[in-house]
């Protein structure tokens, strides 16, 4: 494994998904991992004093709203797909 791959794996870790392998679940899992990575960066910047607590809160709140919106869209897609299949 080259240095670039090792660096990417360290800074952007990915973990396998063990749930039901539907498109919606896999998509949400990817979104959730991105959310967790961004939250980690924001927390680290706030802890180091590079980002104010109020700015960190605003960014986290914004990320949460994005994640929630994608979750709602994926649930709607899953529900409409299950209705078509029954």
C-alpha positions as a Markdown table, in Angstrom:
| # | Residue | x | y | z |
|---|---|---|---|---|
| 1 | Unk | 0.0 | 0.0 | 0.0 |
| 2 | Unk | 1.5 | 3.4 | -1.0 |
| 3 | Unk | 1.8 | 6.4 | 1.3 |
| 4 | Unk | -1.2 | 8.2 | -0.3 |
| 5 | Unk | -3.5 | 5.3 | 0.4 |
| 6 | Unk | -2.3 | 5.0 | 4.0 |
| 7 | Unk | -2.8 | 8.7 | 4.5 |
| 8 | Unk | -6.3 | 8.6 | 3.1 |
| 9 | Unk | -7.2 | 5.6 | 5.2 |
| 10 | Unk | -6.0 | 7.4 | 8.3 |
| 11 | Unk | -7.7 | 10.7 | 7.6 |
| 12 | Unk | -10.9 | 9.3 | 6.0 |
| 13 | Unk | -11.6 | 6.0 | 7.6 |
| 14 | Unk | -14.4 | 3.9 | 6.2 |
| 15 | Unk | -16.0 | 1.0 | 7.8 |
| 16 | Unk | -18.0 | -1.8 | 6.2 |
| 17 | Unk | -21.8 | -1.8 | 6.5 |
| 18 | Unk | -23.3 | -4.9 | 8.0 |
| 19 | Unk | -27.0 | -4.1 | 7.8 |
| 20 | Unk | -29.5 | -4.8 | 5.0 |
| 21 | Unk | -27.8 | -4.1 | 1.7 |
| 22 | Unk | -30.4 | -1.9 | 0.1 |
| 23 | Unk | -29.4 | 1.2 | -1.9 |
| 24 | Unk | -31.1 | 3.5 | 0.6 |
| 25 | Unk | -29.2 | 1.9 | 3.6 |
| 26 | Unk | -25.9 | 2.0 | 1.9 |
| 27 | Unk | -26.4 | 5.6 | 0.8 |
| 28 | Unk | -27.4 | 6.7 | 4.3 |
| 29 | Unk | -24.4 | 4.8 | 5.8 |
| 30 | Unk | -22.1 | 6.7 | 3.5 |
| 31 | Unk | -23.8 | 10.0 | 4.5 |
| 32 | Unk | -23.5 | 9.1 | 8.1 |
| 33 | Unk | -19.8 | 8.3 | 7.9 |
| 34 | Unk | -19.2 | 11.7 | 6.1 |
| 35 | Unk | -21.2 | 13.4 | 8.9 |
| 36 | Unk | -19.2 | 11.7 | 11.6 |
| 37 | Unk | -15.9 | 12.7 | 9.9 |
| 38 | Unk | -17.0 | 16.4 | 9.5 |
| 39 | Unk | -18.2 | 16.5 | 13.1 |
| 40 | Unk | -14.8 | 15.2 | 14.2 |
| 41 | Unk | -13.0 | 17.9 | 12.4 |
| 42 | Unk | -15.3 | 20.6 | 13.8 |
| 43 | Unk | -14.8 | 19.4 | 17.3 |
| 44 | Unk | -11.1 | 19.2 | 16.9 |
| 45 | Unk | -11.0 | 22.8 | 15.6 |
| 46 | Unk | -13.2 | 24.0 | 18.4 |
| 47 | Unk | -11.0 | 22.2 | 21.0 |
| 48 | Unk | -7.9 | 23.7 | 19.5 |
| 49 | Unk | -9.4 | 27.2 | 19.7 |
| 50 | Unk | -9.4 | 27.6 | 15.9 |
| 51 | Unk | -13.2 | 27.7 | 15.8 |
| 52 | Unk | -15.5 | 29.4 | 18.3 |
| 53 | Unk | -18.1 | 27.3 | 20.1 |
| 54 | Unk | -21.0 | 29.2 | 18.6 |
| 55 | Unk | -19.6 | 28.7 | 15.0 |
| 56 | Unk | -19.0 | 25.0 | 15.8 |
| 57 | Unk | -22.5 | 24.7 | 17.0 |
| 58 | Unk | -23.9 | 26.4 | 13.9 |
| 59 | Unk | -21.9 | 24.1 | 11.6 |
| 60 | Unk | -22.9 | 21.0 | 13.5 |
| 61 | Unk | -26.6 | 22.0 | 13.4 |
| 62 | Unk | -26.3 | 22.6 | 9.7 |
| 63 | Unk | -24.7 | 19.2 | 9.1 |
| 64 | Unk | -27.4 | 17.6 | 11.2 |
| 65 | Unk | -30.2 | 19.2 | 9.2 |
| 66 | Unk | -28.5 | 18.0 | 6.0 |
| 67 | Unk | -28.2 | 14.4 | 7.3 |
| 68 | Unk | -31.8 | 14.5 | 8.6 |
| 69 | Unk | -33.1 | 15.7 | 5.2 |
| 70 | Unk | -31.2 | 13.0 | 3.3 |
| 71 | Unk | -32.5 | 10.4 | 5.7 |
| 72 | Unk | -36.1 | 11.6 | 5.2 |
| 73 | Unk | -35.6 | 11.4 | 1.4 |
| 74 | Unk | -34.1 | 7.9 | 1.6 |
| 75 | Unk | -37.0 | 6.7 | 3.8 |
| 76 | Unk | -39.5 | 8.1 | 1.3 |
| 77 | Unk | -37.7 | 6.3 | -1.5 |
| 78 | Unk | -37.7 | 3.1 | 0.5 |
| 79 | Unk | -41.4 | 3.4 | 1.4 |
| 80 | Unk | -42.4 | 4.1 | -2.2 |
| 81 | Unk | -40.3 | 1.2 | -3.4 |
| 82 | Unk | -41.8 | -1.2 | -0.9 |
| 83 | Unk | -45.3 | -0.1 | -1.9 |
| 84 | Unk | -44.6 | -0.8 | -5.6 |
| 85 | Unk | -43.2 | -4.3 | -4.7 |
| 86 | Unk | -46.3 | -5.3 | -2.6 |
